[in-house]
Amino acid sequence: MKILVTGGSGFIGKHITEMLLAQGHKVTITSMGSEPKIPGVEKTLYSGINGIDWNSLKYIDVLIHQAANNDTTSSDHDEMMHANLKSAIKLVEIAFLRGCRKFIYASSTAVYGNMQPPFIENTLPFQQINAYAESKLKFEEYMTNYAKENEVSVIGMRYCNVYGMGEQSKGKRMSMIGQMLQNVIQDKPIHLFKYGQQKRDWIYVKDVAMANCQAITKNVSGIYNIGTGIATSFNDLIGLIGGITKKEIRVNYIHNPLPQMYQDHTLCSTTKAEQELGFWNKTNIRDGIEDYYQNLIS
């Protein structure tokens, strides 16, 4: 199939792109141009989704939309809505005109805010905890209506906390697992918010890519949690990483300056994704960290 992956050279997008290419699909990607080129891609469209000459795309079977502003600490509400809502809507409308009838897009468990886990797709808090979460929820609402009005397949994926190779360029937005591994490799202390008891549903990036590739074949519409159904605390991560790296780890516990914008505990129900998408994560937390670490030091 002819597939467009926005953000196709980014952290998650690159894994999706490479998996699609291995399956024999014809893949076009969007890129900001700072990441290395991916061999086998039919065409790379630069300048992000706003600066693209869409006339260069004659036909699209599937749109996999990954590009986003994912800075959960950003207070620039207008910019967040422009990047994650208005630009995304324009993209969908153009893709539809190019023949696309299958839409897969990245959302986030940030939309659940600080509600009590486990997170279930049909339950949401009254108020989002940051502009990023609000922008994602508004796009979900738009796409849910779009599926009904246009009789197309629309699959939204609420990613849990994704980690793995390729996130190194994200800086402060890199997963805590990635930050921990980098600090351990560089023999630096790890900084955690007091007192490391926060929990996350961690999912390996290769499993997220697999979820997207599997969704291409599913003639369904809906919103799905993409996680593991298991939450691991930051303190437990310290123990896992220490055992894998065989290094002594120094930890500094620090004050959280933005507690109102921070999720203390993420944990997703995965039942709907299992039943409707046939998706189960393949990589447990220890194996994922081990694979990640070996790739970082190789």
Backbone torsions as a table, in degrees:
resi	resn	phi	psi	omega
1	MET	NA	158.9	174.4
2	LYS	-91.2	116.5	-172.0
3	ILE	-124.7	133.1	173.7
4	LEU	-104.6	124.0	176.8
5	VAL	-113.6	109.9	175.0
6	THR	-77.9	143.9	-173.2
7	GLY	64.9	29.6	-172.1
8	GLY	-70.9	-8.9	174.8
9	SER	-109.7	4.9	178.9
10	GLY	-81.7	-169.3	-173.7
11	PHE	-55.7	-66.5	-179.0
12	ILE	-76.4	-40.1	-177.1
13	GLY	-57.8	-37.5	-179.6
14	LYS	-64.3	-41.1	178.1
15	HIS	-65.0	-40.1	177.3
16	ILE	-63.6	-47.3	-178.6
17	THR	-57.9	-47.8	-178.4
18	GLU	-64.5	-36.1	178.9
19	MET	-69.1	-40.8	177.7
20	LEU	-63.6	-42.2	178.3
21	LEU	-62.0	-40.4	179.0
22	ALA	-64.6	-26.7	178.7
23	GLN	-85.8	-3.2	174.8
24	GLY	94.7	9.7	179.6
25	HIS	-78.8	158.2	174.2
26	LYS	-94.8	115.3	-168.8
27	VAL	-116.7	128.4	169.1
28	THR	-111.3	141.8	-179.1
29	ILE	-128.6	158.4	166.1
30	THR	-102.7	150.0	-177.4
31	SER	-152.9	147.4	173.4
32	MET	-79.3	-9.1	174.7
33	GLY	94.2	-5.9	-177.9
34	SER	-87.2	-17.8	-178.9
35	GLU	-91.4	156.1	178.0
36	PRO	-60.9	151.8	177.2
37	LYS	-69.4	152.4	-179.1
38	ILE	-107.6	117.3	179.6
39	PRO	-59.9	136.7	176.7
40	GLY	98.5	-14.6	179.0
41	VAL	-68.0	133.3	-179.3
42	GLU	-64.0	-44.7	-176.9
43	LYS	-154.5	141.2	174.4
44	THR	-114.4	122.9	179.4
45	LEU	-100.8	118.9	-173.6
46	TYR	-95.2	175.4	176.6
47	SER	78.6	17.5	179.8
48	GLY	72.9	177.8	-171.9
49	ILE	-74.8	-15.2	-179.5
50	ASN	-82.1	-28.3	-174.1
51	GLY	-100.6	14.1	-173.5
52	ILE	-83.8	140.6	170.2
53	ASP	-83.2	94.7	-173.7
54	TRP	-68.5	-17.3	177.3
55	ASN	-65.8	-16.6	178.1
56	SER	-75.6	-11.5	176.9
57	LEU	-102.4	110.5	-176.2
58	LYS	-85.6	-33.0	-174.7
59	TYR	-156.9	142.4	177.5
60	ILE	-136.0	126.8	172.9
61	ASP	-82.5	-42.9	-174.2
62	VAL	-137.7	135.8	170.2
63	LEU	-108.1	124.0	172.9
64	ILE	-114.5	105.1	-171.7
65	HIS	-97.4	109.8	-179.3
66	GLN	-114.8	-22.1	-175.3
67	ALA	-64.6	137.1	-179.1
68	ALA	-169.7	161.2	163.4
69	ASN	-89.9	109.7	-175.3
70	ASN	-111.0	29.5	177.5
71	ASP	-82.4	99.7	-176.3
72	THR	-69.9	-12.8	179.9
73	THR	-95.2	-3.7	-177.6
74	SER	-68.0	136.7	177.1
75	SER	-107.1	6.3	179.5
76	ASP	-84.5	87.4	-173.7
77	HIS	-61.9	-44.3	-177.1
78	ASP	-63.5	-43.3	179.9
79	GLU	-65.3	-39.9	-179.7
80	MET	-64.0	-41.7	179.3
81	MET	-68.6	-35.8	178.1
82	HIS	-64.8	-46.5	-176.0
83	ALA	-71.0	-44.8	-169.1
84	ASN	-100.2	-11.1	-179.5
85	LEU	-120.8	-63.7	-174.5
86	LYS	-64.1	-47.3	179.8
87	SER	-66.4	-36.3	-179.9
88	ALA	-67.8	-38.6	177.8
89	ILE	-63.6	-43.7	177.6
90	LYS	-59.5	-42.6	179.0
91	LEU	-59.3	-47.0	-179.0
92	VAL	-61.3	-44.4	-178.6
93	GLU	-63.9	-39.3	178.0
94	ILE	-68.0	-42.8	179.2
95	ALA	-60.7	-39.3	178.6
96	PHE	-61.2	-41.5	178.4
97	LEU	-66.4	-22.7	178.1
98	ARG	-90.4	11.6	174.2
99	GLY	99.7	-1.5	-175.4
100	CYS	-70.2	132.5	176.4
101	ARG	-129.1	6.7	176.5
102	LYS	-128.2	119.0	-177.5
103	PHE	-123.6	125.2	176.6
104	ILE	-124.4	129.0	-176.8
105	TYR	-138.9	153.6	-179.5
106	ALA	-87.7	123.4	167.8
107	SER	-114.9	-157.0	-172.9
108	SER	-156.1	149.7	173.6
109	THR	-72.8	-0.8	172.0
110	ALA	-60.3	-24.7	-178.6
111	VAL	-64.7	-19.9	-179.4
112	TYR	-79.1	-12.6	-179.2
113	GLY	58.9	-139.8	-179.2
114	ASN	-105.5	34.4	175.0
115	MET	-67.9	162.1	-177.5
116	GLN	-70.4	124.0	175.6
117	PRO	-73.4	161.7	6.2
118	PRO	-77.5	147.7	179.5
119	PHE	-79.2	130.4	178.4
120	ILE	-120.8	140.6	-168.6
121	GLU	-55.2	-34.6	-174.9
122	ASN	-92.5	12.8	177.1
123	THR	-123.0	132.6	-179.0
124	LEU	-138.3	151.9	175.2
125	PRO	-72.9	165.3	-179.5
126	PHE	-70.1	-31.5	-174.6
127	GLN	-137.5	135.9	176.0
128	GLN	-75.7	149.1	-174.1
129	ILE	-88.6	-10.0	177.2
130	ASN	-157.6	168.7	-176.5
131	ALA	-64.5	-34.9	178.5
132	TYR	-59.7	-48.8	-179.6
133	ALA	-61.9	-40.9	179.4
134	GLU	-62.6	-43.6	-179.3
135	SER	-63.4	-38.5	179.4
136	LYS	-67.4	-41.2	-179.4
137	LEU	-66.9	-39.6	179.2
138	LYS	-65.2	-37.9	177.4
139	PHE	-68.9	-37.6	174.5
140	GLU	-56.9	-45.3	-179.0
141	GLU	-62.2	-42.6	179.0
142	TYR	-61.7	-46.8	-176.1
143	MET	-69.5	-33.2	176.2
144	THR	-62.4	-43.7	176.8
145	ASN	-68.7	-36.5	-179.2
146	TYR	-61.9	-40.0	179.4
147	ALA	-62.0	-41.6	-178.6
148	LYS	-70.5	-41.7	-174.2
149	GLU	-74.5	-27.6	-174.2
150	ASN	-114.4	1.5	178.6
151	GLU	52.8	51.6	177.0
152	VAL	-120.8	164.7	177.0
153	SER	-89.5	121.2	-179.2
154	VAL	-128.2	119.0	-178.3
155	ILE	-119.1	115.1	176.0
156	GLY	-99.6	133.4	-177.1
157	MET	-115.4	112.9	175.9
158	ARG	-85.1	94.7	-179.5
159	TYR	-67.1	137.6	167.0
160	CYS	-79.1	-154.9	-174.3
161	ASN	-83.4	105.5	-173.0
162	VAL	-89.6	137.8	178.0
163	TYR	-140.0	158.9	176.1
164	GLY	144.3	179.5	-178.2
165	MET	-59.0	139.7	177.5
166	GLY	106.3	-8.8	-178.3
167	GLU	-93.4	3.3	-173.1
168	GLN	-62.3	-28.5	-177.5
169	SER	-79.9	-2.9	-174.6
170	LYS	-80.6	-10.2	177.6
171	GLY	63.0	-127.4	-176.3
172	LYS	-66.2	-16.1	180.0
173	ARG	-88.9	-0.9	176.2
174	MET	-65.5	148.9	179.8
175	SER	-59.7	157.1	177.4
176	MET	-64.3	-31.4	176.4
177	ILE	-62.5	-45.7	178.4
178	GLY	-62.2	-43.5	179.2
179	GLN	-64.4	-40.7	178.4
180	MET	-61.8	-47.7	-178.6
181	LEU	-62.5	-42.6	178.7
182	GLN	-60.5	-44.7	-179.4
183	ASN	-65.2	-39.9	179.2
184	VAL	-64.2	-44.2	179.3
185	ILE	-61.3	-36.8	-179.2
186	GLN	-90.1	6.9	179.6
187	ASP	57.1	43.8	176.5
188	LYS	-111.8	154.2	177.1
189	PRO	-69.5	157.5	176.6
190	ILE	-100.8	133.1	179.5
191	HIS	-103.9	124.2	178.6
192	LEU	-125.9	147.7	172.3
193	PHE	-67.0	143.6	-178.9
194	LYS	-57.1	129.3	-5.2
195	TYR	-123.4	46.7	175.6
196	GLY	72.1	14.3	-177.7
197	GLN	-91.5	-3.8	178.1
198	GLN	-62.5	146.1	-175.8
199	LYS	-122.0	148.9	178.6
200	ARG	-135.9	146.3	169.9
201	ASP	-89.3	98.8	-174.5
202	TRP	-89.3	132.0	176.9
203	ILE	-129.3	134.9	-176.3
204	TYR	-73.7	142.1	-173.4
205	VAL	-60.2	-32.1	179.0
206	LYS	-65.0	-33.3	177.6
207	ASP	-72.2	-35.7	176.4
208	VAL	-64.0	-43.1	177.1
209	ALA	-60.5	-42.0	179.4
210	MET	-62.1	-39.0	178.9
211	ALA	-60.8	-42.3	178.8
212	ASN	-65.0	-43.9	-178.5
213	CYS	-67.6	-36.1	176.6
214	GLN	-67.6	-35.2	-175.4
215	ALA	-64.7	-24.1	179.7
216	ILE	-56.6	-33.5	-174.5
217	THR	-90.5	-2.2	-174.7
218	LYS	-98.7	122.7	-179.4
219	ASN	-91.8	66.0	-179.0
220	VAL	-134.3	167.1	170.9
221	SER	-133.9	141.3	179.2
222	GLY	161.5	-178.6	178.3
223	ILE	-115.6	134.7	-171.6
224	TYR	-134.3	135.4	170.0
225	ASN	-72.5	130.9	175.1
226	ILE	-115.0	94.4	-177.4
227	GLY	-151.5	-159.4	-177.5
228	THR	-115.4	-18.1	-174.7
229	GLY	77.8	13.5	178.6
230	ILE	-131.9	131.2	178.7
231	ALA	-107.7	137.5	-179.3
232	THR	-125.1	132.3	-178.7
233	SER	-77.8	160.4	176.4
234	PHE	-62.7	-38.1	177.9
235	ASN	-62.7	-39.6	177.7
236	ASP	-67.0	-33.3	175.8
237	LEU	-61.7	-38.8	178.2
238	ILE	-57.0	-44.6	178.9
239	GLY	-64.7	-43.0	178.9
240	LEU	-62.8	-46.7	-177.2
241	ILE	-67.9	-37.5	176.2
242	GLY	-61.5	-41.4	179.3
243	GLY	-67.7	-37.2	-178.4
244	ILE	-73.7	-43.5	-174.9
245	THR	-86.1	-16.6	-176.7
246	LYS	59.6	35.2	179.7
247	LYS	-121.8	151.2	175.0
248	GLU	-79.1	131.6	-174.8
249	ILE	-110.4	129.7	176.1
250	ARG	-99.1	133.7	-177.0
251	VAL	-123.5	131.8	171.8
252	ASN	-113.2	123.6	176.7
253	TYR	-92.7	126.9	-173.7
254	ILE	-125.0	165.1	179.2
255	HIS	-73.5	140.6	175.0
256	ASN	-86.3	113.1	-176.1
257	PRO	-76.8	-16.2	-175.9
258	LEU	-130.9	59.2	-175.4
259	PRO	-62.9	-27.9	-177.8
260	GLN	-72.6	-15.7	-179.7
261	MET	-108.8	17.1	-169.1
262	TYR	-123.1	134.3	174.9
263	GLN	-90.5	123.8	-179.6
264	ASP	-80.9	-28.3	-171.9
265	HIS	-150.3	116.3	173.8
266	THR	-114.8	133.8	178.3
267	LEU	-159.8	123.1	-172.6
268	CYS	-110.4	140.9	164.5
269	SER	-73.3	132.6	-178.8
270	THR	-110.6	9.0	-174.2
271	THR	-59.6	-45.3	-176.0
272	LYS	-64.2	-43.3	178.5
273	ALA	-63.9	-37.1	178.9
274	GLU	-66.3	-44.2	-174.6
275	GLN	-75.8	-38.7	-172.3
276	GLU	-101.3	-29.9	178.8
277	LEU	-104.0	-12.1	-176.0
278	GLY	67.0	30.3	-176.0
279	PHE	-104.4	124.4	168.4
280	TRP	-127.8	134.9	176.7
281	ASN	-66.2	144.0	-176.2
282	LYS	-100.1	-17.6	-168.3
283	THR	-112.8	117.5	175.6
284	ASN	-75.9	167.0	-170.6
285	ILE	-62.3	-40.2	-179.6
286	ARG	-67.0	-45.0	-179.7
287	ASP	-64.8	-37.3	178.6
288	GLY	-64.4	-44.9	179.0
289	ILE	-66.0	-40.0	178.7
290	GLU	-60.9	-46.5	179.7
291	ASP	-64.1	-43.2	179.0
292	TYR	-59.9	-48.7	-178.5
293	TYR	-62.2	-44.8	-178.7
294	GLN	-63.1	-36.7	177.0
295	ASN	-68.5	-36.5	-179.6
296	LEU	-67.1	-35.7	-175.6
297	ILE	-94.9	-5.7	-178.1
298	SER	-80.2	NA	NA
